[in-house]
Amino acid sequence: MGKRKINIELLEDKKKKNVTFSKRRKGLFHKASQLGNLCNVQTVIVVFTPAGSPFMFTSHGSSTDVVIQRYLEKSELAEIVEEDGGFWWDTLIENLNIFH
């Protein structure tokens, strides 16, 4: 059948949405793995299912928390996290306004 262009639009059917999510997540993680191997970089991807369950990927076998902690040390978010005493994901989500 081969590859074909599809229109990017919100899927209403739950079954199609879950199948598409699984396939795209697998492809995204594969590309992140290639990027990590080809460029010798650490990558972290955190995605949430339509139901809200998290899936995480890290390249080079690193811990997600270790890589994100390295990111926070080099960003403004580190100061905010230390002030709030919370978790990195709470601060990151609040500052990105993803779910607002």
C-alpha positions in Angstrom: 0.0 0.0 0.0 2.9 2.4 0.8 2.9 5.8 2.3 0.3 8.3 1.5 -0.4 11.9 2.6 -3.2 12.3 5.2 -4.9 15.4 6.5 -3.9 16.3 10.0 -7.2 16.6 11.9 -8.5 15.6 15.3 -9.7 12.0 15.3 -13.1 11.5 17.0 -13.1 7.6 17.0 -11.4 6.4 20.2 -10.1 3.2 18.6 -8.6 5.1 15.6 -7.2 7.7 18.0 -5.5 5.0 20.2 -4.0 3.1 17.1 -2.7 6.4 15.6 -1.2 7.4 18.9 0.6 4.1 19.3 2.0 4.2 15.8 3.1 7.8 15.9 4.6 7.4 19.4 6.7 4.5 18.1 7.9 6.5 15.1 8.6 9.6 17.3 10.7 7.5 19.7 12.5 5.8 16.8 13.5 9.2 15.4 14.6 10.4 18.8 16.8 7.3 19.2 18.3 8.0 15.8 19.0 11.6 16.7 20.7 10.5 19.9 22.8 7.9 18.2 23.8 9.9 15.1 24.6 13.2 17.0 25.7 11.7 20.4 23.1 13.8 22.2 20.7 12.9 25.0 17.0 13.2 24.1 14.0 12.9 26.3 10.4 12.7 25.1 7.4 12.6 27.4 4.0 12.1 25.8 0.6 11.4 27.3 -2.0 9.1 25.9 -5.5 10.4 25.2 -6.4 8.9 28.6 -3.6 10.8 30.3 -1.1 8.0 30.9 2.5 9.1 30.4 5.1 7.4 28.1 8.7 8.4 28.3 11.7 7.9 26.1 15.4 8.7 26.8 18.3 8.0 24.5 21.6 6.4 25.7 19.8 4.6 28.6 19.7 7.7 30.7 17.1 8.3 33.3 14.4 10.8 32.3 14.9 12.7 35.6 18.7 12.9 35.1 18.4 14.4 31.6 15.6 16.8 32.6 17.6 17.8 35.7 20.5 18.7 33.4 18.1 20.9 31.4 16.7 22.6 34.5 20.2 23.4 35.7 20.8 25.4 32.5 17.4 27.1 32.4 15.4 29.6 34.4 13.0 26.8 35.4 15.6 25.6 38.0 15.1 28.7 40.1 11.3 28.4 39.9 11.3 24.7 40.9 13.6 25.4 43.9 11.4 28.3 45.0 8.2 26.3 44.7 9.7 23.1 46.1 7.6 21.1 43.5 8.4 18.7 40.8 9.9 19.7 37.4 6.9 18.5 35.5 4.5 20.7 37.4 6.6 23.8 36.7 7.3 22.9 33.1 3.6 22.4 32.4 2.6 25.6 34.1 5.2 27.6 32.3 4.4 26.2 28.9 0.6 26.7 29.4 0.0 23.3 27.7 -3.2 22.4 29.5 -4.7 25.9 30.2 
